[in-house]
Amino acid sequence: MPHPQSKKSIAIIGAGPVGIEAALYAKSAGYQVRILEKGEVAHNVQQWKHVTFFSPFGMNHSQLGEKLLTQQGIPLPGDEEYLSGRAYLERYLLPLANSQFLKPHIITGCEALAVSRRGILKNEHIGDGQRAHFPFRILTRDRQGREKIYESDYLIDASGSYGNPNWLGDGGIPAPGELANRERIQYGLEDIAGSAKSRYAGKTTLLVGDGHSAATSIVALAQLMEENPHTRATWITRGEGETPLLPIPGDPLKERERIVREANRLTAHPNVRRIKNAAVNALEYDERSEKFRVEADTPEGALLLEVDHIIANVGYSPDNDIYRELQVHECYASRAPMKLAAALLGQSSADCLTRPAPDAQVLRNPEPDFYIIGMKSYGKNSNFLLKTGFEQIRDVFRLISGDNALNLYRSEAAAVEE
């Protein structure tokens, strides 16, 4: 078994924006790194590549990434540009992942199924620090169904939560009929005004949700309404405010401000019917008419709806099954790692730009050398920025190295000044 001071291998689950940046940081710091990715690089971003980021490019890349691509002669977008997911992939993330510095360390089509420690069980060595002496074991499965074990000294879960959407039923559990129709319901950000236009044009869509994803969907549906006046939407929100989304006064993220403003304005659109303070009780799909029949609970009583499509933009939750054999203390409300969850609950604002004071210790788990970063680390809390993920990466490697001053993101000028 390796001695903690000699441990050098790091496995990262997930080759999304945070996973790729974590691998770049690890390799730059001299660690042996391996990324295990279930699909292709940035699989989740590929699903919403038609959507424009709420934050400018300057908040969505690191100094290390910029340095590597600049050395390769690849021009970067301007810091103030608001990129679509597609542009972000093409102009930054994929060139980074395909660089010879990182590409040999990325294994795609490799799904992490479960993680544990070699030779010990979850209930052994509780709080005595000895678990750090036993390497992690990661059970994986490739596209051909073949299984394999990988081992590492450190383990970082950056797998995100976009692939694990919440249920649309009242109380957060499946509505009767939802399980049977899971594949017919759209839980992500469909390209409504683009590649999926023919599916939604001239149809009636039930949209459930009152967050920024729902706002993005209703704005896209409104674009179709301008082209095809028979396109309609019924928008169910849990909130009962006059507007579905609460604007942030003087919002510095102009794209977010635009989407919120336009979505709120659309509640007055003649083709949009908003039902507030409501929830979906049950649904069924009629094969003959190819329509959904939905029962909604509203302040006025039960309401029956007939719609062609259902979009459930009701948020995402972490899939925690993978590390059930590790010692992880989770928040009973958000399902995020407890220390970080407590810091998030204690902050004064729900805005993603307002983050807890930097503290690497909130990323520690009872399981030594295991770190959850990125969107997954926020649990059911959606107020995550990539910039926050980069800060998490810096803090994780301060913990791994034992050097509280380690910061590979420092500019050379800042380093000289220090």
RAFENHU-V68457 format. One record per helix or strand of 2 or more residues. SS is the DSSP state (alpha for helix, beta for strand). FROM is the first residue (numbers start at 1). TO is the last residue. Records with the same first field share a line. If there is no record, write none. Layout:
# RAFENHU-V68457
SS->FROM-TO / FROM-TO
This chain:
# RAFENHU-V68457
alpha->4-6 / 17-28 / 43-47 / 57-59 / 63-71 / 85-97 / 103-105 / 130-133 / 170-172 / 182-184 / 197-200 / 212-227 / 254-268 / 321-323 / 338-345 / 360-363 / 374-378 / 386-401 / 412-417
beta->9-13 / 32-36 / 106-107 / 110-117 / 136-142 / 147-152 / 154-157 / 204-208 / 232-236 / 272-275 / 279-286 / 291-298 / 301-307 / 309-312 / 370-372
